[in-house]
Amino acid sequence: QMCIRDRYMGFLNIMSKESKKERLHPDIEFLMDPKIAEVVGQGLAILYEEKPEKPVEYLAKWLLQRAYADSTQAQVNKKMKEIEELRNSHRRTLERAEKLKMEEMAKKCEDKRRNIRFLTSFEKQYRHSK
């Protein structure tokens, strides 16, 4: 048994093939957009399964809930992207700080080596001068 959504999508597919032969009305072409067709097909399938007393009102509410859910998901996706960008920025900052710390430690080590060489040289000169 083919569900109503599949039938609707099949209808749109047939209409799409027909539209290649002759130009369809712009309203039909608009409804054939895959994003719209998928949502309308789902709405019709649910409407068919539920068979509510007030089908138009039911479908309208379903579409509003779907739009809200899509909008909410888009907001969640946007926030997740922002969080990921902040994490990456923080990671880069930590890496730079670690690099600077390592460079600073390396400089201190080099300074200590120079001091040791200087003191060793000074000690040798001092011993030879006695």
Disulfide bonds with the S-S distance in Angstrom:
none
